[in-house]
Amino acid sequence: MQKMGGYAAGGVTTLALLDAQRQADQATLEQVQSRADRLLNCAALMQALGGGWQ
């Protein structure tokens, strides 16, 4: 994380560091949610087409 270097050098406030970490966590959460949505949509499509999991 780029902000960590600035934090260690004293150029970034604790608030800015925590905000950057929060943003990174939010991006990770959105990525995981998108993958889950994609997998659920794939399963729904297979079911709608009459397919099964064999």
CORKAHU-V970198 format. One record per helix or strand. SS is the DSSP state (h for helix, s for strand). FROM is the first residue (numbers start at 0). TO is the last residue. If there is no record, write none. Layout:
# CORKAHU-V970198
ss: {SS/SS}
from: {FROM/FROM}
to: {TO/TO}
This chain:
# CORKAHU-V970198
ss: {h/h}
from: {1/13}
to: {7/47}
